Amino acid sequence: MEITLPSMSDKKWTCADLLSSYRFWGITFFFLVLSFIGSLGSSYGVYFWSKSLSIPADRIG
């Protein structure tokens, strides 16, 4: 599979080129870290509210 960008009409990108590029892995790693931080934040939010309001965690959300 080849991908041609309009701005780079002479360069054809294959699947192997995309998977070996630093930009692809940088963006992938960035969104993985972002989702990991989001899941940690949501679980800490439940812990914070259960401790500060003194109610069980299963009654939150």
Number of C-alpha atoms within 10 A of each C-alpha: 7 10 12 12 10 8 7 9 9 9 12 12 14 12 10 10 12 13 11 10 10 11 11 13 13 11 11 12 12 12 12 12 12 12 12 11 12 12 12 11 12 11 11 12 13 16 14 13 14 16 12 8 8 9 11 12 13 8 8 11 5
